């Protein structure tokens, strides 16, 4: 969406013009996905792959990324669920490879920065997509993370609810992701529950009775594996611990409107500006709201390069969109 409008910057008159490249506009439908689910058979339930897919379908999921450690699995299909073939690849760290029929040979040895970078390149050459699993838990250095991006990494698992529910709460990696975005790395945000079987029940992922089951929302033009993978390639996603985006639109008068599940706040965070962005809250600051608005004519000067939208519900659970590219120019009026 393009606009050219009169606005203000701290009460000073300005002219604000630009384009918001909204990946969540146009034809499409929201799909609920778990891109990190282990579907190999387990002794607790010999029918686990089928059981898992049926459970996900009953809970409103449309897509499952079928995983196994170092093995591509092909489960029996379940009506209503799209299964993306893939694997959690051990190559010095854990790399989610999606859209592949086999795990390629990396041909690399030595430090993990080299083995993971090589595997990223091989998966990409095979037509697949790559995402770092639980990157905060894996304790990657900044040098390693940038090397993975140079190799063609597609995105990060912003939240892994299995890891979040264990140990020292190392399953959330949103700040690592945002700092990489500041470096110009366009990384897609995904989330998953990393369920390994019925002993890690996907229906009981939570703390204190509050469910925190991570998932990925995907704005796709269809439900086929090809359509879902294409949406992932273009960053038409959000990662979530619970909140849901229903629509994101931009109008000619410079308003960005977010419709969502009930939340108490919506943060419009700039990637490239020292101003940081802006936040919108429910009318009384406590109750839930299902609509939040960002006004470019009033706060647009705070946005540079890209923005991410972050929902926050009453329980503190969050959802993060993949970066939305912007091209904003500010001109002082009467200069």
C-alpha positions as CSV (number, residue, x, y, z in Angstrom):
1,X,0.0,0.0,0.0
2,X,1.3,3.4,-1.0
3,X,0.5,6.7,0.7
4,X,1.5,10.4,0.7
5,X,0.1,12.3,3.6
6,X,0.5,15.2,5.9
7,X,1.6,14.2,9.4
8,X,3.4,15.2,12.5
9,X,6.7,14.4,14.2
10,X,6.5,15.4,17.8
11,X,3.9,18.1,16.9
12,X,6.1,19.4,14.0
13,X,4.3,19.3,10.6
14,X,5.9,16.8,8.2
15,X,5.1,15.1,4.9
16,X,5.2,11.3,5.2
17,X,5.2,9.2,2.1
18,X,6.1,5.6,1.3
19,X,5.0,2.1,0.7
20,X,4.2,-0.8,3.1
21,X,4.8,-4.1,1.5
22,X,2.2,-6.1,3.3
23,X,2.7,-9.9,2.8
24,X,-0.6,-10.5,4.6
25,X,-2.8,-8.8,2.0
26,X,-4.4,-10.2,-1.1
27,X,-5.9,-13.6,-1.7
28,X,-5.1,-16.2,1.0
29,X,-6.2,-17.9,4.1
30,X,-4.7,-18.3,7.6
31,X,-3.4,-21.8,8.4
32,X,-2.5,-23.0,11.8
33,X,0.8,-25.0,11.7
34,X,3.1,-26.9,13.9
35,X,6.4,-27.0,12.0
36,X,8.3,-29.1,14.5
37,X,6.5,-32.3,15.4
38,X,8.3,-35.7,15.7
39,X,6.2,-38.3,13.9
40,X,8.3,-41.5,14.3
41,X,6.6,-44.4,16.1
42,X,7.1,-44.6,19.9
43,X,6.6,-47.5,22.3
44,X,4.0,-45.5,24.3
45,X,1.8,-45.5,21.2
46,X,2.7,-47.6,18.1
47,X,0.2,-45.6,16.1
48,X,1.7,-42.3,17.2
49,X,2.1,-40.7,13.8
50,X,-1.6,-41.2,13.0
51,X,-2.6,-40.3,16.6
52,X,-0.6,-37.1,16.5
53,X,-2.1,-35.9,13.2
54,X,-5.6,-36.6,14.4
55,X,-5.0,-34.8,17.6
56,X,-3.6,-31.8,15.8
57,X,-6.6,-31.8,13.4
58,X,-9.0,-31.9,16.4
59,X,-7.4,-28.8,17.8
60,X,-7.8,-26.8,14.6
61,X,-4.4,-27.3,13.0
62,X,-4.1,-27.4,9.2
63,X,-0.4,-28.1,8.7
64,X,2.2,-30.3,10.5
65,X,5.9,-30.4,9.7
66,X,6.7,-34.0,10.1
67,X,10.0,-34.5,11.9
68,X,12.4,-37.1,13.1
69,X,15.9,-36.8,14.2
70,X,18.1,-37.3,11.1
71,X,15.3,-39.1,9.2
72,X,12.6,-37.9,6.8
73,X,9.3,-39.6,7.7
74,X,6.2,-40.0,5.5
75,X,3.2,-40.8,7.7
76,X,-0.1,-42.1,6.5
77,X,-2.2,-39.1,5.5
78,X,-5.0,-37.9,7.7
79,X,-7.9,-36.0,6.1
80,X,-7.7,-32.2,6.7
81,X,-4.0,-32.1,7.6
82,X,-1.2,-31.1,5.2
83,X,2.1,-32.8,6.2
84,X,5.3,-31.1,5.1
85,X,8.1,-33.6,4.7
86,X,11.2,-32.7,6.7
87,X,13.7,-33.7,9.4
88,X,15.4,-32.3,12.4
89,X,19.0,-32.6,11.2
90,X,21.9,-33.0,13.7
91,X,24.9,-31.2,12.2
92,X,26.6,-29.7,15.2
93,X,23.3,-28.2,16.2
94,X,19.6,-28.9,15.3
95,X,18.4,-27.6,11.9
96,X,14.8,-28.0,10.7
97,X,14.8,-28.9,7.1
98,X,11.4,-28.7,5.4
99,X,10.3,-29.7,1.9
100,X,13.0,-32.3,1.4
101,X,12.7,-36.0,0.5
102,X,16.0,-37.0,1.9
103,X,18.7,-35.5,4.1
104,X,21.6,-34.4,1.9
105,X,25.3,-35.1,2.7
106,X,26.9,-32.0,3.9
107,X,30.4,-33.0,3.2
108,X,31.7,-30.7,6.0
109,X,33.7,-31.5,9.1
110,X,35.1,-29.5,11.9
111,X,33.6,-26.7,13.9
112,X,29.8,-26.6,14.1
113,X,29.7,-23.2,12.3
114,X,31.0,-25.0,9.3
115,X,28.9,-28.2,9.5
116,X,25.6,-26.3,10.1
117,X,26.4,-23.7,7.3
118,X,27.2,-26.6,4.9
119,X,24.0,-28.3,5.7
120,X,22.0,-25.1,5.2
121,X,23.5,-24.8,1.7
122,X,22.8,-28.4,0.8
123,X,19.2,-28.3,1.9
124,X,18.7,-25.1,0.0
125,X,20.3,-26.7,-3.1
126,X,17.7,-29.5,-2.7
127,X,14.9,-27.0,-2.8
128,X,14.1,-27.1,0.9
129,X,13.8,-24.5,3.6
130,X,16.0,-24.2,6.8
131,X,15.1,-23.0,10.2
132,X,17.3,-23.0,13.4
133,X,15.6,-25.0,16.1
134,X,15.5,-23.5,19.6
135,X,18.5,-21.2,18.8
136,X,18.7,-19.7,22.3
137,X,19.0,-23.1,24.0
138,X,21.7,-24.0,21.5
139,X,23.8,-21.0,22.6
140,X,25.0,-19.9,19.2
141,X,27.5,-17.1,19.1
142,X,26.9,-14.0,17.1
143,X,29.6,-15.0,14.6
144,X,27.9,-18.4,14.1
145,X,24.4,-16.9,13.6
146,X,25.7,-14.5,10.9
147,X,27.5,-17.3,9.2
148,X,24.3,-19.3,9.1
149,X,22.5,-16.3,7.5
150,X,25.3,-16.0,4.9
151,X,24.8,-19.6,4.1
152,X,21.1,-18.9,3.3
153,X,19.2,-19.7,6.5
154,X,15.5,-19.0,6.0
155,X,14.4,-18.3,9.6
156,X,14.4,-19.0,13.3
157,X,12.2,-20.9,15.7
158,X,11.2,-17.9,17.7
159,X,9.5,-20.0,20.3
160,X,9.7,-23.7,21.1
161,X,7.1,-24.5,23.8
162,X,8.6,-27.9,24.6
163,X,11.9,-26.2,25.5
164,X,10.2,-23.3,27.2
165,X,8.5,-25.7,29.6
166,X,11.7,-27.3,30.7
167,X,14.9,-26.2,32.3
168,X,15.8,-22.6,32.3
169,X,13.1,-21.3,29.9
170,X,15.4,-21.2,26.9
171,X,12.8,-21.8,24.2
172,X,12.1,-18.2,23.3
173,X,14.6,-16.5,20.9
174,X,12.8,-13.3,19.9
175,X,15.5,-10.9,20.9
176,X,18.2,-12.9,19.1
177,X,15.9,-12.8,16.0
178,X,15.3,-9.1,16.3
179,X,19.0,-8.2,16.6
180,X,19.7,-10.2,13.4
181,X,16.9,-8.3,11.7
182,X,18.7,-5.1,12.7
183,X,21.7,-6.5,10.8
184,X,19.6,-6.6,7.7
185,X,18.9,-10.4,7.9
186,X,15.4,-11.1,6.7
187,X,14.5,-14.1,8.7
188,X,11.1,-15.7,8.8
189,X,9.5,-16.3,12.3
190,X,8.2,-19.7,13.1
191,X,7.1,-21.6,16.3
192,X,6.5,-25.2,17.2
193,X,5.8,-27.4,20.1
194,X,8.5,-30.0,19.4
195,X,6.4,-32.9,20.6
196,X,8.2,-36.2,20.6
197,X,5.3,-38.5,21.5
198,X,2.4,-39.0,23.9
199,X,4.8,-38.7,26.9
200,X,5.0,-35.0,25.8
201,X,1.3,-34.6,25.5
202,X,0.5,-31.8,23.0
203,X,-2.8,-31.1,24.9
204,X,-1.0,-30.3,28.1
205,X,1.7,-27.8,27.2
206,X,1.4,-25.1,29.8
207,X,2.4,-23.6,33.2
208,X,0.1,-22.9,36.0
209,X,-2.9,-24.0,33.9
210,X,-2.2,-21.4,31.2
211,X,-1.5,-23.1,27.9
212,X,1.6,-22.0,26.0
213,X,1.6,-24.3,23.0
214,X,3.7,-22.6,20.3
215,X,2.6,-22.7,16.7
216,X,3.0,-20.9,13.4
217,X,0.3,-18.9,11.6
218,X,0.8,-19.0,7.8
219,X,-1.0,-16.8,5.3
220,X,-1.1,-19.1,2.2
221,X,-2.9,-19.2,-1.1
222,X,-3.8,-22.8,-0.7
223,X,-3.4,-25.9,1.5
224,X,-1.1,-28.0,-0.6
225,X,2.5,-28.6,0.6
226,X,3.7,-26.5,-2.4
227,X,1.5,-23.5,-1.4
228,X,2.5,-23.7,2.3
229,X,6.2,-23.9,1.4
230,X,5.8,-20.9,-0.9
231,X,4.2,-18.9,1.8
232,X,7.1,-19.8,4.2
233,X,9.6,-18.7,1.5
234,X,8.0,-15.3,1.3
235,X,7.8,-14.8,5.1
236,X,4.0,-14.8,5.3
237,X,4.0,-16.1,8.9
238,X,3.8,-15.3,12.5
239,X,5.1,-17.3,15.5
240,X,2.9,-17.5,18.5
241,X,2.6,-18.8,22.1
242,X,-1.2,-18.3,22.0
243,X,-2.4,-15.1,20.4
244,X,-3.8,-15.2,16.8
245,X,-3.7,-12.6,14.0
246,X,-6.9,-12.5,12.0
247,X,-6.0,-9.7,9.6
248,X,-3.4,-7.0,8.9
249,X,-4.3,-4.2,6.6
250,X,-3.0,-0.8,5.5
251,X,-5.3,1.9,4.2
252,X,-4.6,4.9,1.9
253,X,-5.0,7.3,4.8
254,X,-2.0,5.7,6.5
255,X,-3.6,3.5,9.1
256,X,-2.4,-0.1,9.8
257,X,-5.2,-2.1,11.4
258,X,-4.6,-5.3,13.2
259,X,-7.5,-7.7,14.0
260,X,-6.7,-10.5,16.4
261,X,-7.8,-12.8,19.2
262,X,-8.4,-10.9,22.5
263,X,-5.2,-9.1,23.6
264,X,-4.2,-6.3,25.9
265,X,-1.5,-4.8,23.7
266,X,-0.1,-4.7,20.2
267,X,3.5,-3.5,19.6
268,X,4.6,-2.1,16.2
269,X,8.4,-2.5,16.5
270,X,10.7,-0.8,14.0
271,X,13.7,-2.8,12.8
272,X,15.9,0.0,11.5
273,X,15.0,3.1,13.6
274,X,16.4,4.3,16.9
275,X,12.9,5.5,17.7
276,X,11.8,1.9,18.3
277,X,8.2,2.1,17.0
278,X,5.0,2.4,19.0
279,X,2.5,0.4,21.1
280,X,-1.3,0.3,21.1
281,X,-3.3,-0.8,24.1
282,X,-6.8,-1.8,24.9
283,X,-9.0,1.2,25.8
284,X,-8.6,0.9,29.6
285,X,-5.2,-0.7,29.5
286,X,-6.4,-3.9,31.2
287,X,-9.3,-5.5,29.3
288,X,-9.0,-7.3,26.0
289,X,-9.3,-5.8,22.6
290,X,-9.6,-7.5,19.2
291,X,-8.5,-4.4,17.1
292,X,-5.3,-2.3,17.3
293,X,-4.3,0.6,15.0
294,X,-1.0,2.2,14.1
295,X,-1.2,5.7,12.5
296,X,1.6,6.4,10.1
297,X,0.7,10.1,10.0
298,X,1.4,10.4,13.7
299,X,4.0,7.7,14.5
300,X,5.4,6.8,11.0
301,X,8.6,8.7,11.6
302,X,9.5,6.0,14.1
303,X,9.5,3.2,11.5
304,X,12.5,2.5,9.2
305,X,13.3,-0.5,6.9
306,X,10.9,-3.0,8.3
307,X,8.5,-3.5,11.2
308,X,7.3,-6.5,13.2
309,X,4.0,-6.6,14.9
310,X,3.8,-8.3,18.3
311,X,0.6,-9.2,20.1
312,X,0.5,-9.6,23.9
313,X,-2.4,-11.3,25.7
314,X,-3.5,-11.0,29.3
315,X,-1.3,-14.0,30.3
316,X,1.8,-12.5,28.8
317,X,1.8,-14.8,25.8
318,X,3.1,-13.2,22.6
319,X,2.9,-13.6,18.8
320,X,5.5,-12.1,16.4
321,X,5.0,-11.5,12.6
322,X,7.8,-12.0,10.2
323,X,9.2,-8.6,9.2
324,X,7.0,-6.4,7.1
325,X,9.1,-4.3,4.7
326,X,8.5,-0.5,4.5
327,X,9.9,2.3,2.5
328,X,9.1,5.5,4.4
329,X,10.3,9.1,3.6
330,X,9.9,12.0,5.9
331,X,10.0,15.6,4.7
332,X,9.8,18.6,7.1
333,X,7.0,20.9,6.0
334,X,7.8,24.7,5.8
335,X,11.5,23.9,6.0
